[in-house]
Amino acid sequence: MTSTLTVTDHGTTLDFTYEDALRYHGPQAPGGVAHAYKVLERALGVFGGEGSVERRDLVVATAHGGPGVRDAFELVTRAVTEGRYTVDSSLARPERGNTLALYVFRVDYRGASVTLTIREGFVVDEFITLARKGDRTVDDEARLTVLKQEMADRVMSSPAESVYDVETGTLPA
């Protein structure tokens, strides 16, 4: 499933694909790129019609500190360099267990707010265990690379509404 994220930047329409985000980030964390991409896809759908959201008015906070997540948000929103992106550990949901706890994203837009949480089945326990392992072997690294790509494939082959649940705060009128 291929989608395009469409935002505006001072009246100019900009389109971003998942492949654009992967090129921007590089090969290190395709799963993180995929997660941020689906979060944005879901949030943009809540905030307005295609191309109606001003990218520089989006504010992102997340419990997930991964580089793929950060870079995908930066590409589409410019939030990192403009100080509108925060890694906030208080957003974590430990009651969801180690595998899902950090996959929480709050996106604010012009007084509106949504919080997105990952659904079960998109992140596997083995990935979290291996990603957090401090003394990974060459075989561990190879397996982690496979798990990252498998996660990215799972996330990107699914509609955003089946990957992330949305809790709405204040929504636009």
C-alpha positions in Angstrom: 0.0 0.0 0.0 1.6 3.3 -1.1 0.3 6.6 0.2 1.4 10.1 0.0 1.5 12.6 2.8 0.4 16.0 1.5 0.9 19.2 3.5 1.3 22.9 2.7 4.2 25.2 3.4 3.3 28.8 3.2 0.7 28.0 0.5 2.8 25.6 -1.5 1.6 22.0 -1.6 4.2 19.4 -0.7 3.9 15.6 -1.2 6.0 13.1 0.7 6.2 9.3 0.1 7.5 6.7 2.4 10.4 6.3 0.0 11.2 10.0 0.4 11.3 9.5 4.1 13.6 6.4 3.8 16.0 8.3 1.5 16.1 11.2 4.0 16.7 8.9 7.0 18.8 6.2 5.4 18.7 2.4 6.0 19.2 2.3 9.8 15.6 2.3 11.0 13.0 1.6 8.4 10.5 0.5 11.0 10.7 3.9 12.8 10.3 5.7 9.6 7.2 3.6 8.8 5.7 4.3 12.3 6.1 8.1 12.0 4.8 8.0 8.4 1.6 6.1 9.5 1.2 8.4 12.6 1.3 11.4 10.2 -1.1 9.8 7.8 -3.6 9.1 10.5 -3.2 12.6 12.2 -3.4 14.5 8.9 -6.6 12.7 8.1 -8.1 13.9 11.4 -6.9 17.5 11.1 -8.1 18.2 7.6 -8.5 17.3 4.0 -5.5 16.4 1.8 -3.1 19.2 1.6 -5.0 21.5 4.0 -2.6 21.1 6.9 0.2 23.7 7.3 3.3 21.6 8.1 4.9 24.3 10.2 1.9 24.4 12.6 2.2 20.7 13.5 3.7 20.0 17.0 4.8 16.5 17.8 5.6 14.8 21.2 6.4 11.2 21.6 7.7 8.7 24.0 9.6 7.0 21.1 13.2 8.3 20.8 14.2 6.5 17.7 16.1 8.1 14.8 13.8 6.9 12.1 10.8 8.3 13.8 12.6 11.6 14.4 13.8 11.9 10.8 10.4 11.1 9.2 8.7 13.8 11.3 11.4 16.2 10.5 11.1 15.6 6.7 7.4 16.2 6.6 6.9 18.8 9.4 10.3 20.5 10.0 9.4 20.1 13.7 12.8 19.0 14.9 14.8 22.0 13.6 12.1 24.4 14.5 11.7 23.2 18.1 8.3 21.6 17.7 9.4 18.0 18.3 9.8 16.6 21.8 10.7 13.2 23.1 8.7 13.0 26.3 9.0 9.9 28.4 5.9 10.9 30.4 3.8 9.9 27.4 4.9 6.3 27.7 2.2 3.8 28.5 4.0 1.1 30.7 0.7 -0.6 31.4 0.8 -1.7 27.7 3.9 -3.7 28.3 7.5 -3.3 27.1 6.7 -3.9 23.5 4.0 -1.2 23.1 4.8 1.3 25.8 6.8 3.8 23.8 4.7 3.8 20.6 2.7 6.8 21.8 2.5 10.0 19.7 0.7 13.3 20.5 0.2 15.6 17.5 -1.1 19.1 18.0 -2.3 21.4 15.3 -3.8 24.9 15.7 -5.4 24.1 19.0 -6.4 20.6 18.1 -4.8 17.5 19.6 -4.7 13.8 18.9 -2.8 11.0 20.7 -2.0 8.0 18.7 -1.2 4.6 20.2 0.0 1.5 18.3 -2.3 -1.5 18.0 -1.0 -4.9 18.9 0.6 -7.0 16.2 2.8 -4.4 14.5 5.7 -4.5 16.9 7.0 -7.9 18.1 8.6 -8.8 21.4 11.7 -10.2 19.8 12.4 -6.8 18.1 12.2 -4.9 21.4 14.3 -7.4 23.3 17.0 -7.4 20.6 16.9 -3.7 20.0 17.5 -3.1 23.8 20.2 -5.7 24.1 23.5 -4.0 24.9 26.0 -6.6 23.7 24.6 -7.7 20.3 26.6 -10.2 18.3 27.0 -10.1 14.5 24.2 -12.6 14.3 22.0 -10.5 16.6 22.6 -7.4 14.3 21.7 -9.4 11.3 18.5 -10.7 12.9 17.7 -7.1 14.1 18.0 -5.9 10.6 15.5 -8.5 9.4 13.1 -7.7 12.2 13.3 -3.9 11.4 12.4 -4.5 7.8 9.6 -7.0 8.6 8.1 -4.4 11.0 8.3 -1.7 8.4 6.6 -4.0 5.8 3.8 -4.8 8.3 3.2 -1.2 9.1 3.4 0.1 5.6 1.2 -2.6 4.1 -1.7 -1.7 6.4 -4.0 1.3 6.4 -3.1 3.9 9.0 -6.4 3.4 10.9 -5.6 -0.3 11.4 -2.1 0.5 12.8 -2.8 3.4 15.2 -5.7 4.1 17.4 -6.6 7.8 17.9 -7.6 9.5 21.1 -8.9 13.0 20.3 -8.3 15.9 22.5 -9.7 19.2 21.1 -10.6 18.9 17.4 -11.0 21.6 14.8 -14.5 23.0 14.4 
